[in-house]
Amino acid sequence: MVQPKVATKDMMLVFCLGYLTYDLACDWNSFGSCPKPIHKWLAGSYIIIAGWRLIVIAVALISSTTTMEVQLKVRYDSTKSRMLVLATWLAVPLVAAWSLLGSTWAWDMVTSSPDRMPSALHLAFFVIWQALCYVWLVIYTFVGK
């Protein structure tokens, strides 16, 4: 059976991140009392991960590779594909720095004023998202080892 170049899960991830960004935008003003711009960090995280996945999808569409293999294959014939794959690998240090910034802000907010978060659901989601970012970083750090 031939696998499609773009997996349904890739499109679903991009759609879900778009929805989360929309949902966050609807609650944007309720984050005004937070000591750190947690809402901006969350929006930035969604955009970074969605952008990274869209680049992977683009490489799969312009090459003969599925999205599962895009980052493991580095010898593309097309210069455009090689440049896009390089951009996906540059996302790793960006996500690392962004996650550290988010962790610092979260720690500061939780220790100084945890009651200023708009809801406990937002705080729980922030913590879950942080954990996912760190898991993503660990996975991509050890790919190919």
Secondary structure, DSSP 8 states (H G I E B T S, - for coil): ----SS-HHHHHHHHHHHHHHHHHHHTGGGGTT-SS-HHHHHHHHHHHHHHHHHHHHHHHHHSS--TTTTTT----SSHHHHHHHHHHHHHHHHHHHHHHHHHHHHHHHHHH-GGGSS-HHHHHHHHHHHHHHHHHHHHHHSTT-
